[in-house]
Amino acid sequence: MRDGTIVVAGASLAGLRGAEALRTNGFSGRLILVGDEPHRPYDRPPLSKHVLTGEIPPGATTLPGVGTLRAEWRLGTPAAGLDRAGRALLLADGGRVPFDRLLIATGARARAWPAPEEARLSGVHTLRSRDDAAALAAGLAARPRRVLILGAGFIGCEVASSIRSLGLPVTVVDPAPAPLAQALGRVIGGFVAGRMVAAGVDLRLGMRVTRLEGDRAVRRARLEDGGTVEADLVVVALGAVRNTGWLAGAGLDADEGGLSCDGACRALDGEGHPVPDIFAAGDVARFPHPLLGNRPVALEHWGNAVAQAAHAARAMLDGPDSVGPYAEVPAFWSNQFGLTIKSLGLTEGADAVAIVQGSPRAGRFLAAYGRAGRTVAAVSVNAGRWLPAYEGPIRDGAPFPPITGGADQPRPESVPPGLPAPKVA
Ligand SMILES: Cc1cc2nc3c(=O)[nH]c(=O)nc-3n(C[C@H](O)[C@H](O)[C@H](O)COP(=O)(O)OP(=O)(O)OC[C@H]3O[C@@H](n4cnc5c(N)ncnc54)[C@H](O)[C@@H]3O)c2cc1C
């Protein structure tokens, strides 16, 4: 297919890069991008980093390539439904946008604090969008007495790092035994914890916030042990949920965990059959990953949004058989507390971790993760140039540890990584 109409729902990273790939691969028909945000596609990674520290204004995050894409933009208008039989996207403003093919790239949103009246207290923030970052930056500019961050995942830790660099007092509370425990496990998370504490973060691990209190504005958080944290700015960083609510009733296999699709990025219907004209990519897509024995997984990685959107675009134009199953080795990065953390592969279910290059004491190292004697992931900390060598071993499931006798690390020692129990054994 090279002409006709392709509609992209969700005008952010995956939507833009998918649209670009359609054009690059020869699509000459009508291309319409529908986005609920009023902004043209912008980059989210700087929002928790340089935007909060004031180095980049929120408006200076527009993605390169936006200006040159030959497309029609319908921004500020959410897709509210899908008429599959009539092949049309239904907009919240009553509009109807017919398509021959549809790419769903509606991503994810920040998980809200579960008590709505507490979440509405002024001073309580989440961080997903450019507008969220602008509101949070404005709150920080008012120099709160203490910032409380709920959640020590990547966003929570990056925000804590940015706020400490502004010289503001920060408390981070998380029920896990270490920051980043879900993704990296307790061993590597413990190293990051040391950096956080050294940077002046009041880190409360193994602890839950049960209630946010205040009169119109947040004043304190109550903890499960009965203690309190006095804070006049709270950042709720409890992970993300996929934007699939608008697909209710469309007969697709979609929920807050993602929209299921096959290896060619075709959306699956309620019976698990691929729908030929509807595709998904980016954070919203839940797809079978070969590294997990084809168990479905939804990623929240910038690089995945780009690569999967390009894969979907090729399948949309040339058919599912023209592309192999999508099998990119997942990769992400994070900057916090003077650390550049980069990851390849999937740590989920790993039963061993070994420092295979460098050392935590030196402040730069590479940790490899194994599962049942096979290499499944690698994480570099201030040692990114060592990481690419591990992509092949991860892709091939090479024996663990994959590389021995590496730089500064002659005798790698393997220990349990301290990851949460896998979802599927
Ligand atoms: C603060 C922050 C920092 C990050 N830092 C990193 C990092 O350092 N490294 C890394 O690898 N990844 C990072 N990420 C993750 C990365 O930004 C995401 O993986 C990426 O944005 C996913 O792109 P996407 O287009 O799939 O989804 P999104 O970026 O979520 O875009 C989806 C778009 O669809 C819109 N939408 C939703 N519902 C509808 C609807 N019904 N109709 C129309 N439009 C709709 C949304 O508003 C949004 O504009 C970060 C994310 C955040 C929020």
Ligand as a Chemical Component Dictionary entry (heavy atoms), coordinates in Angstrom:
data_LIG
# 
_chem_comp.id                   LIG 
_chem_comp.type                 NON-POLYMER 
_chem_comp.pdbx_formal_charge   0 
_chem_comp.three_letter_code    LIG 
# 
loop_
_chem_comp_atom.comp_id 
_chem_comp_atom.atom_id 
_chem_comp_atom.alt_atom_id 
_chem_comp_atom.type_symbol 
_chem_comp_atom.charge 
_chem_comp_atom.model_Cartn_x 
_chem_comp_atom.model_Cartn_y 
_chem_comp_atom.model_Cartn_z 
_chem_comp_atom.pdbx_ordinal 
LIG C1  C1  C 0 9.589  12.449 32.291 1  
LIG C2  C2  C 0 9.999  11.299 31.409 2  
LIG C3  C3  C 0 11.342 10.990 31.254 3  
LIG C4  C4  C 0 11.730 9.919  30.458 4  
LIG N1  N1  N 0 13.056 9.636  30.327 5  
LIG C5  C5  C 0 13.442 8.578  29.571 6  
LIG C6  C6  C 0 14.809 8.255  29.449 7  
LIG O1  O1  O 0 15.684 8.894  30.050 8  
LIG N2  N2  N 0 15.146 7.182  28.681 9  
LIG C7  C7  C 0 14.206 6.433  28.021 10 
LIG O2  O2  O 0 14.558 5.442  27.331 11 
LIG N3  N3  N 0 12.889 6.746  28.102 12 
LIG C8  C8  C 0 12.492 7.792  28.864 13 
LIG N4  N4  N 0 11.162 8.098  28.966 14 
LIG C9  C9  C 0 10.176 7.271  28.242 15 
LIG C10 C10 C 0 9.927  7.779  26.822 16 
LIG O3  O3  O 0 9.759  9.161  26.811 17 
LIG C11 C11 C 0 8.694  7.074  26.278 18 
LIG O4  O4  O 0 9.041  5.706  26.128 19 
LIG C12 C12 C 0 8.218  7.651  24.962 20 
LIG O5  O5  O 0 7.742  8.965  25.137 21 
LIG C13 C13 C 0 7.093  6.796  24.373 22 
LIG O6  O6  O 0 6.598  7.407  23.231 23 
LIG P1  P1  P 0 5.119  7.115  22.703 24 
LIG O7  O7  O 0 4.936  7.997  21.522 25 
LIG O8  O8  O 0 4.910  5.666  22.572 26 
LIG O9  O9  O 0 4.148  7.544  23.886 27 
LIG P2  P2  P 0 3.910  8.999  24.559 28 
LIG O10 O10 O 0 5.193  9.775  24.541 29 
LIG O11 O11 O 0 3.234  8.718  25.838 30 
LIG O12 O12 O 0 2.909  9.701  23.554 31 
LIG C14 C14 C 0 1.569  9.332  23.393 32 
LIG C15 C15 C 0 0.813  10.546 22.912 33 
LIG O13 O13 O 0 -0.540 10.168 22.641 34 
LIG C16 C16 C 0 -1.403 11.090 23.267 35 
LIG N5  N5  N 0 -2.723 10.483 23.500 36 
LIG C17 C17 C 0 -3.112 9.705  24.544 37 
LIG N6  N6  N 0 -4.405 9.340  24.407 38 
LIG C18 C18 C 0 -4.835 9.897  23.256 39 
LIG C19 C19 C 0 -6.073 9.870  22.566 40 
LIG N7  N7  N 0 -7.129 9.203  23.037 41 
LIG N8  N8  N 0 -6.157 10.557 21.405 42 
LIG C20 C20 C 0 -5.087 11.232 20.900 43 
LIG N9  N9  N 0 -3.902 11.300 21.515 44 
LIG C21 C21 C 0 -3.771 10.621 22.669 45 
LIG C22 C22 C 0 -0.660 11.454 24.538 46 
LIG O14 O14 O 0 -1.155 12.628 25.149 47 
LIG C23 C23 C 0 0.737  11.624 23.982 48 
LIG O15 O15 O 0 0.896  12.890 23.394 49 
LIG C24 C24 C 0 10.748 9.158  29.781 50 
LIG C25 C25 C 0 9.378  9.473  29.942 51 
LIG C26 C26 C 0 9.010  10.526 30.750 52 
LIG C27 C27 C 0 7.535  10.844 30.927 53 
# 
loop_
_chem_comp_bond.comp_id 
_chem_comp_bond.atom_id_1 
_chem_comp_bond.atom_id_2 
_chem_comp_bond.value_order 
_chem_comp_bond.pdbx_ordinal 
LIG C1  C2  SING 1  
LIG C2  C3  SING 2  
LIG C2  C26 DOUB 3  
LIG C3  C4  DOUB 4  
LIG C4  N1  SING 5  
LIG C4  C24 SING 6  
LIG N1  C5  DOUB 7  
LIG C5  C6  SING 8  
LIG C5  C8  SING 9  
LIG C6  O1  DOUB 10 
LIG C6  N2  SING 11 
LIG N2  C7  SING 12 
LIG C7  O2  DOUB 13 
LIG C7  N3  SING 14 
LIG N3  C8  DOUB 15 
LIG C8  N4  SING 16 
LIG N4  C9  SING 17 
LIG N4  C24 SING 18 
LIG C9  C10 SING 19 
LIG C10 O3  SING 20 
LIG C10 C11 SING 21 
LIG C11 O4  SING 22 
LIG C11 C12 SING 23 
LIG C12 O5  SING 24 
LIG C12 C13 SING 25 
LIG C13 O6  SING 26 
LIG O6  P1  SING 27 
LIG P1  O7  DOUB 28 
LIG P1  O8  SING 29 
LIG P1  O9  SING 30 
LIG O9  P2  SING 31 
LIG P2  O10 DOUB 32 
LIG P2  O11 SING 33 
LIG P2  O12 SING 34 
LIG O12 C14 SING 35 
LIG C14 C15 SING 36 
LIG C15 O13 SING 37 
LIG C15 C23 SING 38 
LIG O13 C16 SING 39 
LIG C16 N5  SING 40 
LIG C16 C22 SING 41 
LIG N5  C17 SING 42 
LIG N5  C21 SING 43 
LIG C17 N6  DOUB 44 
LIG N6  C18 SING 45 
LIG C18 C19 SING 46 
LIG C18 C21 DOUB 47 
LIG C19 N7  SING 48 
LIG C19 N8  DOUB 49 
LIG N8  C20 SING 50 
LIG C20 N9  DOUB 51 
LIG N9  C21 SING 52 
LIG C22 O14 SING 53 
LIG C22 C23 SING 54 
LIG C23 O15 SING 55 
LIG C24 C25 DOUB 56 
LIG C25 C26 SING 57 
LIG C26 C27 SING 58 
# 
